[in-house]
Amino acid sequence: MSLIPSSKETEQLKVENARLMAALNEAEFECQRLEIINANLETQLAEANRELEKNIEVLQSLRSEIDSIVTSLTSQQ
């Protein structure tokens, strides 16, 4: 068995190398696409959290007002 590859083996290695490089390029492209999607989702999540915090504050304020009204109505009876 020779340690020097034949021209056929060399061509096969070149083809395989080209296939692997193409697969790597596709994987890198997909990785970049997913990083963009992830960044967009993180932005959307941050916005949703801000909205949720605002809604919680409004609900807490309303709860406080309702408690005050209940207390006032209860004391009038």
VENQUICOR-V799563 format. One record per backbone hydrogen bond with DSSP energy under -0.5 kcal/mol. NH is the residue of the N-H (numbers start at 1). CO is the residue of the C=O. E is the energy in kcal/mol with one decimal. If there is no record, write none. Layout:
BEGIN
<<NH	CO	E> <NH	CO	E>>
END
This chain:
BEGIN
<<5	3	-0.6> <10	6	-2.8> <11	7	-2.4> <12	8	-2.3> <13	9	-2.5> <14	10	-2.3> <15	11	-2.5> <16	12	-2.7> <17	13	-2.7> <18	14	-2.5> <19	15	-2.4> <20	16	-2.6> <21	17	-2.5> <22	18	-2.3> <23	19	-2.3> <24	20	-2.5> <25	21	-2.5> <26	22	-2.2> <27	23	-2.4> <28	24	-2.7> <29	25	-2.4> <30	26	-2.6> <31	27	-2.4> <32	28	-2.3> <33	29	-2.4> <34	30	-2.6> <35	31	-2.2> <36	32	-2.0> <37	33	-2.3> <38	34	-2.8> <39	35	-2.3> <40	36	-2.3> <41	37	-2.6> <42	38	-2.5> <43	39	-2.1> <44	40	-2.4> <45	41	-2.7> <46	42	-2.3> <47	43	-2.2> <48	44	-2.6> <49	45	-2.5> <50	46	-2.1> <51	47	-2.5> <52	48	-2.6> <53	49	-2.5> <54	50	-2.2> <55	51	-2.6> <56	52	-2.6> <57	53	-2.2> <58	54	-2.3> <59	55	-2.7> <60	56	-2.6> <61	57	-2.2> <62	58	-2.8> <63	59	-2.6> <64	60	-2.2> <65	61	-2.4> <66	62	-2.9> <67	63	-2.6> <68	64	-2.2> <69	65	-2.4> <70	66	-2.8> <71	67	-2.5> <72	68	-2.6> <73	69	-2.9> <74	70	-2.6> <75	71	-2.2> <76	72	-1.2> <77	73	-0.7> <77	74	-0.6>>
END
